[in-house]
Amino acid sequence: MSDAFKDWETDGQGHLKVWPLFGFTTALFGQEAAGLRLEIGTTAPKPGEPIPALQLVLKPDQVRQLADALAEVAERLETLTSLAGRA
């Protein structure tokens, strides 16, 4: 596993523990911060059940850093998808 993931949580077999993203919402808290709610879980919740979520507050510079990181990952995925389509 790459050193980039050394701090990530893993299971007993050494696989990264990751959760499917079911949805997200954002909020603005004035000019000082933004909120990000990530709805996660191993299975989609049934109607009326609470949705497990991680709620974060981000400073403006953190919002930009996250947006840039996601844009970079999106570009890499598009490149990989394009390359796979040629094979």
PyMOL commands that set and color helices and strands:
alter all, ss='L'
color gray80, all
select helices_A, chain A and resi 3-5+60-86
alter helices_A, ss='H'
color red, helices_A
select strands_A, chain A and resi 21-29+33-40+53-58
alter strands_A, ss='S'
color yellow, strands_A
deselect
rebuild
show_as cartoon
